[in-house]
């Protein structure tokens, strides 16, 4: 039995997508300041954009195929459920 993700209202999706874009733009503005603030803004924006944009998800998958090590690192940092399942499956396969 597959669990379908809960559908959100389209207006909420657009608000979250816009917020993610603003966080990514804000990361570029904050980046020259001392400290790691820009990294956290970018990561938060990336999470919001990837959760709310099918186009962004497709581009992200293409980038992961091209650079698998970097894609795996980003998945792990974002604690994506698919990455956690894949990691558990790979770990079980290695232990056999």
N, C-alpha and C positions, 0 to 999 in steps of 0.2 A: 504494500500500500504506500503510495507516494504522497507526501504532504505538500500541498500547494501553498506557495507563499501567500500571505495575506495581502489582498489588493488594497492599495492606498488610493485616496481620492486624487485625481489628476492635478488639482490645484496644489495639494500638499507636495506631490512629486516635483512640480515646477518650482515651488518655494525652496525645497531642499536642494534641487539642482542649482538654482541661482545662488543659494548660500554656499554650496561647494565651490562654484566658480569664483565667488567673492573671496573665499578663503585661499584659493590657489593664487589669485591676483594679489591678495594681501601678503602672501608668503614672499612674492617677488619684491614687494615694497619693504618688508621687514628684514629681508635677507642681509642687507649690508650692516645692520645693527649687530653689535656683539651679542653672542649667545646663540643657542640653537632654536630660537622661536620660529624661524621660517620653516624649519623642517616639520614641526608639529602642525603648523597651519596648513602646509602642503599636504601632509598625510591625512588630516581631517577632511580637507577639501576633496582629495582623491577618493576617499571612502564615500562621501556623499554623492559625488558625480558617478562613480561606478555603480552605486546602488540604484540610481535613478535614471540612467541613460543607457539604453540598449546599444547605441552607436559607440559610446565610450567603452562598453564591455567588449564589443567586437574588436576595437582597436587594441585594448589591453590584452586580449587573447593573442592577437597577432604579435604583439611585442613579446609576450611570454614565450611564444614559439621561436622567435628569433633569438632571444636572450633568455634561455630557460633558468639559469642560475639567478639572474636578477629578478625574474618573475617569481621564482620560488621564495626569494627573500622578501619581496613585497607582499606576497600572499601570507607569509608567516607573520610579518609585521602587522598586517591588517587583521590577522586572526580570522581569515575567511573560513567558513565551515567546509567548503569544498577542499581547501588546502589541508585542513585538519584531517578530513576523511582520507585524502590521498596519502598523507604522511603516515597515518595509522595502517593503511592497507600496505604501503611499501615496507613498513617496519615488520608487519606480520609475515610478509613474503620473504624477507631476509632471515627471519628467525627459523624458518622451516628447514 
